Amino acid sequence: MIGFLVAGLVIGALARLIKPGKQELGLLATLGLGLVGSLIGGLIAQFFGTGSIWELNVLGFVLAVIAAVLLIGVAESIAGRKTAA
């Protein structure tokens, strides 16, 4: 469980580094988006037959980072709509 949280934080941090611009996300938001991204990446990797969702593999990690980058974009657009309204 602790390893899953650390992996989520690392994935979220990498996604924030990859995504251009300044994100207005705190540590908990980064952790949450990283965890959700790792679940999505793990599910997609499991669909391709590279292992279980709970195993750390290269394809799952790469897909998790990509999913987290996309989730950060979604979170920014939702937060942008709330502040603009």
Secondary structure in CASP SS format (residue, H / E / C, confidence):
PFRMAT SS
TARGET T0000
AUTHOR 0000-0000-0000
METHOD secondary structure of the structure
MODEL  1
M C 1.00
I H 1.00
G H 1.00
F H 1.00
L H 1.00
V H 1.00
A H 1.00
G H 1.00
L H 1.00
V H 1.00
I H 1.00
G H 1.00
A H 1.00
L H 1.00
A H 1.00
R H 1.00
L H 1.00
I H 1.00
K C 1.00
P C 1.00
G C 1.00
K C 1.00
Q C 1.00
E C 1.00
L C 1.00
G C 1.00
L H 1.00
L H 1.00
A H 1.00
T H 1.00
L H 1.00
G H 1.00
L H 1.00
G H 1.00
L H 1.00
V H 1.00
G H 1.00
S H 1.00
L H 1.00
I H 1.00
G H 1.00
G H 1.00
L H 1.00
I H 1.00
A H 1.00
Q H 1.00
F H 1.00
F C 1.00
G C 1.00
T C 1.00
G C 1.00
S C 1.00
I C 1.00
W C 1.00
E C 1.00
L C 1.00
N C 1.00
V H 1.00
L H 1.00
G H 1.00
F H 1.00
V H 1.00
L H 1.00
A H 1.00
V H 1.00
I H 1.00
A H 1.00
A H 1.00
V H 1.00
L H 1.00
L H 1.00
I H 1.00
G H 1.00
V H 1.00
A H 1.00
E H 1.00
S H 1.00
I H 1.00
A H 1.00
G H 1.00
R H 1.00
K H 1.00
T H 1.00
A H 1.00
A C 1.00
END
